[in-house]
Amino acid sequence: MAQIVADRVKETSTSTGTGAFTLSGALTGFRPFSAVCVNADVVYYCIQAVDAGGNPTGDWEVGQGTWGTGNTLTRTTVLASSNGNAAVSFAAGPKHVWLDVPADQISSFV
């Protein structure tokens, strides 16, 4: 299990609730998580609820999770969110999910 940091990794999802997210494929111009992750890799992620046009609708979450085969992102630690920095219970509808480097982690990469 490695900590993965990579550019231009972004997928869609329609998962709901506070549990694991099933990723549905890369957005145009981006790579899927499977292009840079193997089973049990740890990632920093951002999830953002969007409308049908891809515009943010308000709910978002930044955290650390584990990517698994089957294209699943298990959310393990929430670092910041639109829900008072607690896990967001995402409603039905599209979301964008991407690899992120949280602001509080920048010093570990510099």
C-alpha positions as CSV (number, residue, x, y, z in Angstrom):
1,M,0.0,0.0,0.0
2,A,1.5,3.2,-1.2
3,Q,0.5,6.9,-0.8
4,I,-0.4,7.9,-4.3
5,V,0.0,11.4,-5.6
6,A,-0.7,12.0,-9.4
7,D,-1.8,14.7,-11.7
8,R,-5.0,14.7,-13.8
9,V,-6.9,11.9,-12.1
10,K,-10.6,12.6,-11.9
11,E,-13.7,10.4,-12.2
12,T,-17.5,10.6,-11.9
13,S,-19.6,8.8,-9.4
14,T,-23.3,8.6,-8.4
15,S,-22.7,7.0,-5.0
16,T,-24.7,8.3,-2.1
17,G,-24.4,8.5,1.7
18,T,-21.2,8.5,3.8
19,G,-19.7,5.1,2.8
20,A,-17.4,4.0,0.0
21,F,-17.7,5.5,-3.5
22,T,-17.9,3.4,-6.7
23,L,-16.1,5.4,-9.4
24,S,-17.7,5.4,-12.8
25,G,-15.0,6.5,-15.2
26,A,-12.7,9.4,-16.0
27,L,-13.9,12.7,-17.2
28,T,-12.7,13.8,-20.7
29,G,-9.0,14.8,-20.5
30,F,-8.4,13.0,-17.2
31,R,-7.2,9.6,-16.1
32,P,-9.0,7.1,-14.0
33,F,-7.7,6.1,-10.5
34,S,-6.9,2.7,-11.9
35,A,-4.2,4.3,-14.2
36,V,-2.2,5.2,-11.1
37,C,-3.5,3.1,-8.2
38,V,-3.4,-0.6,-7.3
39,N,-5.5,-2.4,-4.7
40,A,-5.1,-0.9,-1.2
41,D,-3.2,2.3,-2.3
42,V,-3.9,5.3,0.0
43,V,-4.9,8.5,-1.7
44,Y,-6.0,12.0,-0.7
45,Y,-9.2,12.8,-2.5
46,C,-11.8,15.5,-3.1
47,I,-15.5,14.7,-3.8
48,Q,-17.7,17.5,-5.1
49,A,-21.4,17.2,-5.8
50,V,-22.3,18.7,-9.2
51,D,-25.3,19.3,-11.4
52,A,-25.9,17.7,-14.8
53,G,-23.7,20.4,-16.4
54,G,-20.8,19.7,-14.0
55,N,-21.3,22.8,-11.9
56,P,-20.8,22.5,-8.1
57,T,-23.9,22.3,-6.1
58,G,-22.5,22.9,-2.6
59,D,-21.6,19.6,-1.0
60,W,-17.9,18.7,-0.9
61,E,-15.3,16.7,1.1
62,V,-11.6,16.4,1.2
63,G,-10.0,13.4,2.9
64,Q,-7.8,10.3,2.9
65,G,-9.1,7.0,1.6
66,T,-8.1,3.7,0.2
67,W,-8.6,2.7,-3.5
68,G,-9.6,-0.8,-4.2
69,T,-10.0,-3.0,-7.2
70,G,-13.5,-2.8,-8.5
71,N,-12.9,1.0,-8.7
72,T,-14.0,1.7,-5.1
73,L,-12.8,4.5,-3.0
74,T,-13.2,3.9,0.7
75,R,-13.3,7.1,2.7
76,T,-11.3,6.7,5.9
77,T,-10.4,10.1,7.2
78,V,-12.3,13.4,6.5
79,L,-10.0,16.4,6.7
80,A,-12.4,19.1,5.6
81,S,-15.9,19.3,4.3
82,S,-19.1,21.3,3.7
83,N,-20.5,19.4,6.7
84,G,-18.4,21.1,9.4
85,N,-15.4,18.9,8.5
86,A,-17.4,15.7,9.1
87,A,-18.3,13.1,6.5
88,V,-20.8,14.4,4.0
89,S,-23.9,12.2,3.4
90,F,-24.0,12.8,-0.3
91,A,-27.5,12.9,-2.0
92,A,-28.4,11.3,-5.3
93,G,-26.9,12.9,-8.4
94,P,-23.5,13.2,-10.0
95,K,-20.2,13.8,-8.2
96,H,-16.7,14.5,-9.4
97,V,-14.0,12.6,-7.4
98,W,-10.3,13.4,-7.9
99,L,-6.8,13.0,-6.4
100,D,-6.0,16.0,-4.3
101,V,-3.2,17.3,-2.1
102,P,-4.9,18.8,1.0
103,A,-3.6,22.2,2.2
104,D,-2.5,20.8,5.5
105,Q,-0.4,18.1,3.7
106,I,1.6,20.5,1.5
107,S,4.6,20.7,3.8
108,S,5.1,16.9,3.6
109,F,5.5,17.2,-0.2
110,V,7.7,20.3,-0.2
